[in-house]
Amino acid sequence: MKRRNFITQTAATGAFIGLGGLSVSFSKNTKKQITILHTNDVHSHIEPFGPNHPKNPSMGGVARRATLIQQIRAENPNTLLLDAGDMFQGTPYFNFYGGELEFKLMSKMKYDAATIGNHDFDNGLSGLLAQMPHANFDFISSNYDFSNTILDGQTSPHKIFVKDGIKIGIFGLGVELKGLVNDNLYKETKYLDPVEIATDMTKILKQDKKCDLVICLSHLGYEYKNESTISDVQLATRTKDIDLIIGGHTHTFLDKPTIHQNLKGKKVLVNQVGCYGLYLGRIDFYLDENKNIEGSGVSISV
């Protein structure tokens, strides 16, 4: 997508969002810009859909995504590229290569971090571990306790990136595996309560580590009719100090982030870009010298 088109689309979403609960308005030229690019539920879709596909003709594909990412990075070098899980399973590429190609291509695109989705366990813990050396990016998982498994020490509960002096803290949450994934595939992995873990992670990142932005990579799902099932929307309203939740699992397509109020009454952006690499999510944060934050986003067709 050309920059002009991106500006037009973001302008249509309304004014930039003051995430700190403040009414802020200042020139973008006086602020630091951090761009977050993200995908979810790509499911081993390497090639674009064919021109005669009934739903997604000539859409998607790693090559097109890589071109978009390169263009946006040229526009703003202070960019992070993230994935919210389910990188595996969905095409013969996974059946044949077991995830090697997915991780190698993500590394070529210079992904910074990803969390783990339920389908990333489809070849078991040993299958996932075997492919991790092909990934030149961090796996961030906060609520899967791998301490009694072969994945112990292979993931991080959180990670801090610094772009243009701005500290960006990221943590990751996965969906409950029991009943969703065969027990033999995840073995002794323990699932920890997402809200409790998010509370702990945000305290570490915001209060202890003094991060300016806190991002959750979530594979919980956007929203459910059953309110007892934790979702991204619930997570946003039941926690504090998260600025952005990048979601996955439910294949929910949002053309722009939704806005929710956290426990402090401050605004949280929640975004998810469907599945299969058809869209690339883009969130732009602007921070002034006092670290007041504005944010806006859009989903870009690949």
C-alpha positions in Angstrom: 0.0 0.0 0.0 1.3 3.4 -0.9 1.9 5.9 1.9 -0.8 8.2 0.5 -3.4 5.5 0.7 -2.3 4.6 4.2 -2.8 8.2 5.3 -6.2 8.3 3.7 -7.3 5.2 5.5 -6.0 6.2 8.9 -7.6 9.6 8.5 -10.9 7.8 7.9 -10.7 6.1 11.3 -10.8 9.4 13.1 -8.3 11.3 15.2 -5.3 9.6 16.8 -6.0 8.0 20.1 -4.5 9.4 23.3 -3.7 6.1 25.1 -2.7 7.7 28.3 -6.2 9.0 29.0 -5.0 12.5 28.2 -6.4 14.8 25.5 -3.2 15.4 23.6 -2.6 17.1 20.3 0.8 17.9 18.9 2.6 17.9 15.6 3.9 14.6 14.4 7.2 16.3 13.6 7.9 16.9 17.3 7.3 13.3 18.2 9.0 10.0 18.0 7.3 7.4 15.8 7.2 3.7 16.5 5.6 1.4 13.9 4.4 -2.0 14.8 3.8 -4.5 12.0 2.0 -7.7 12.8 0.6 -11.0 11.4 -1.3 -13.9 13.0 -2.5 -17.4 11.9 -0.5 -17.4 8.7 -0.8 -21.2 8.8 2.0 -22.1 6.4 0.6 -20.0 3.6 3.8 -19.3 1.6 2.3 -18.6 -1.9 -0.5 -16.2 -2.8 -3.9 -17.5 -3.4 -4.6 -18.2 -7.1 -6.4 -15.7 -9.3 -9.5 -17.8 -9.4 -9.9 -18.4 -5.7 -13.5 -17.6 -4.7 -12.7 -15.6 -1.6 -9.1 -14.4 -1.8 -8.1 -14.1 -5.5 -4.4 -13.2 -5.9 -4.1 -12.2 -2.3 -1.4 -13.0 0.3 2.0 -14.6 -0.2 5.3 -14.2 1.5 6.9 -12.2 -1.3 4.3 -9.5 -1.3 4.4 -9.3 2.5 8.2 -8.9 2.4 7.9 -6.1 -0.1 5.4 -4.2 2.1 7.5 -4.7 5.1 10.6 -3.4 3.3 8.7 -0.3 2.1 7.4 0.5 5.6 10.8 0.0 7.2 12.4 2.3 4.6 9.8 4.9 5.6 10.3 4.4 9.4 13.4 2.4 10.6 11.9 2.4 14.1 9.7 -0.6 13.2 9.0 -3.9 15.0 7.6 -7.0 13.1 5.6 -9.4 15.3 3.5 -12.6 15.0 0.7 -13.8 17.3 1.0 -17.5 16.7 -0.2 -20.4 14.5 2.7 -20.0 12.1 2.3 -23.8 11.3 -0.2 -26.1 9.7 -2.4 -25.4 6.7 -0.6 -26.2 3.5 1.7 -29.1 2.2 4.7 -26.9 3.0 4.2 -27.7 6.7 3.5 -31.4 6.0 6.7 -31.7 4.0 9.1 -29.4 5.8 7.6 -29.4 9.3 7.9 -25.7 9.9 11.5 -25.2 8.6 10.4 -23.1 5.7 8.1 -20.9 7.7 10.8 -20.0 10.2 13.4 -19.5 7.5 11.2 -17.1 5.6 10.2 -15.2 8.8 13.8 -14.8 9.6 14.5 -13.5 6.0 11.7 -10.9 6.7 13.5 -10.1 10.0 10.6 -10.8 12.4 11.5 -9.5 15.8 9.4 -11.9 17.9 6.5 -14.3 17.9 4.3 -16.1 20.4 3.2 -19.7 20.2 -0.2 -20.8 18.9 -2.0 -24.1 19.5 -1.2 -25.4 15.9 2.5 -24.7 16.5 2.3 -27.9 18.7 1.0 -30.0 15.8 4.3 -31.9 15.5 4.7 -32.0 19.2 7.3 -30.3 21.4 10.1 -32.2 19.7 8.8 -31.0 16.3 8.7 -27.4 17.4 12.1 -27.6 19.1 13.7 -29.1 16.0 12.7 -26.1 13.9 13.6 -23.3 16.4 17.3 -23.1 15.2 15.9 -21.9 11.9 14.3 -18.9 13.6 16.4 -15.8 14.0 13.8 -14.1 16.2 12.6 -14.5 19.8 9.8 -16.7 21.0 7.9 -15.0 23.7 5.6 -17.1 25.9 4.5 -15.9 29.3 1.7 -18.3 30.4 3.0 -21.6 29.1 5.3 -23.2 31.8 7.7 -25.3 29.8 10.0 -26.0 32.8 9.3 -29.8 32.8 9.6 -30.1 29.0 12.3 -30.1 26.3 11.3 -26.5 25.6 12.6 -25.3 28.9 14.8 -22.3 28.3 13.8 -22.0 24.6 11.3 -19.2 25.1 11.2 -15.9 27.1 8.4 -14.6 29.3 9.0 -11.1 28.0 11.4 -9.1 25.9 12.3 -5.4 25.7 13.2 -3.7 22.5 14.6 -0.2 22.3 13.8 2.0 19.2 14.9 5.6 19.0 15.3 5.6 22.8 11.7 4.3 23.3 11.5 1.1 25.5 9.0 -1.4 24.1 8.1 -4.3 26.4 6.5 -7.4 24.9 4.9 -10.4 26.5 3.0 -13.4 25.1 -0.1 -15.3 26.0 -1.4 -18.6 24.6 -4.8 -20.3 24.6 -5.5 -23.2 26.9 -4.3 -26.4 25.2 -6.3 -29.0 27.1 -9.2 -30.1 24.9 -7.7 -28.2 21.9 -4.4 -30.1 21.4 -3.7 -33.7 22.0 -2.1 -34.2 25.4 0.8 -36.2 23.8 1.8 -33.1 21.8 2.3 -30.6 24.6 3.1 -33.2 27.3 3.8 -31.5 30.7 3.4 -27.9 29.5 1.4 -26.1 32.1 -1.2 -23.5 31.2 -1.2 -20.4 33.6 -4.0 -18.0 34.0 -3.7 -15.3 31.3 -5.0 -12.4 33.4 -2.8 -13.2 36.4 0.2 -13.6 34.1 -0.6 -10.4 32.2 -0.9 -8.5 35.6 2.6 -9.8 36.5 4.1 -9.0 33.2 2.8 -5.5 33.0 4.1 -4.8 36.4 7.5 -6.0 35.4 7.6 -4.1 32.1 5.9 -0.9 33.0 6.8 -0.3 36.7 10.0 -2.2 37.2 11.6 -1.9 33.7 10.0 1.5 32.9 8.9 0.6 29.4 7.2 3.4 27.5 5.0 1.0 25.5 3.7 -2.5 26.5 2.5 -4.9 23.9 0.8 -8.3 24.4 1.2 -10.9 21.7 -2.0 -13.0 22.3 -3.2 -16.2 20.9 -6.3 -16.2 23.1 -8.9 -15.2 20.5 -10.6 -11.8 20.0 -14.0 -12.4 21.7 -16.3 -15.2 22.7 -20.0 -15.5 23.5 -19.1 -17.5 26.5 -17.8 -14.8 28.9 -16.0 -17.4 31.0 -13.6 -17.9 28.1 -10.8 -15.4 28.4 -10.3 -13.3 25.2 -8.4 -10.2 24.1 -11.3 -8.0 24.8 -11.6 -9.3 28.3 -7.9 -9.1 28.8 -7.9 -5.4 27.8 -10.6 -4.6 30.3 -9.3 -6.7 33.2 -5.7 -5.5 33.2 -3.8 -2.2 33.2 -0.7 -0.8 31.5 -1.1 -2.7 28.2 -1.1 -0.3 25.3 -1.6 -2.8 22.5 -2.9 -6.4 22.2 -2.0 -8.1 19.0 -4.4 -11.0 18.7 -4.8 -14.4 16.9 -6.5 -17.7 17.1 -10.1 -16.7 16.1 -9.1 -15.5 12.6 -10.9 -12.3 13.3 -10.3 -9.6 10.7 -10.4 -6.0 12.0 -9.9 -3.2 9.4 -8.6 -1.1 12.3 -7.9 -1.6 16.0 -10.8 -1.6 18.4 -10.5 0.5 21.5 -11.2 -0.7 25.1 -10.8 0.8 28.5 -8.6 -0.9 31.0 -8.9 -1.0 34.8 -7.4 2.5 35.0 -9.9 3.9 32.5 -7.1 4.3 29.9 -7.4 3.1 26.3 -6.1 -0.2 24.9 -5.8 -0.9 21.2 -6.8 -4.5 20.2 -6.0 -5.7 16.7 -6.1 -8.9 14.7 -5.7 -9.3 10.9 -7.7 -12.5 10.0 -5.5 -15.3 8.8 -3.3 -16.8 6.0 -1.1 -13.8 5.6 -3.8 -12.0 3.6 -3.3 -8.7 5.6 -0.5 -7.0 7.4 -1.4 -5.1 10.5 0.2 -1.6 11.0 0.0 0.4 14.3 1.8 3.7 14.6 2.5 5.2 18.0 3.7 8.8 18.4 5.3 9.8 21.7 6.2 13.4 22.6 9.0 14.5 24.9 6.9 13.7 28.0 6.1 10.2 26.6 2.4 11.0 26.0 1.2 8.5 23.5 -1.0 8.7 20.5 -1.8 5.6 18.4 -3.7 4.6 15.3 -3.7 1.6 13.0 -4.9 0.0 9.8 -4.9 -3.5 8.2 -3.2 -3.5 4.8 -4.2 -5.9 2.1 -1.2 -8.1 0.9 
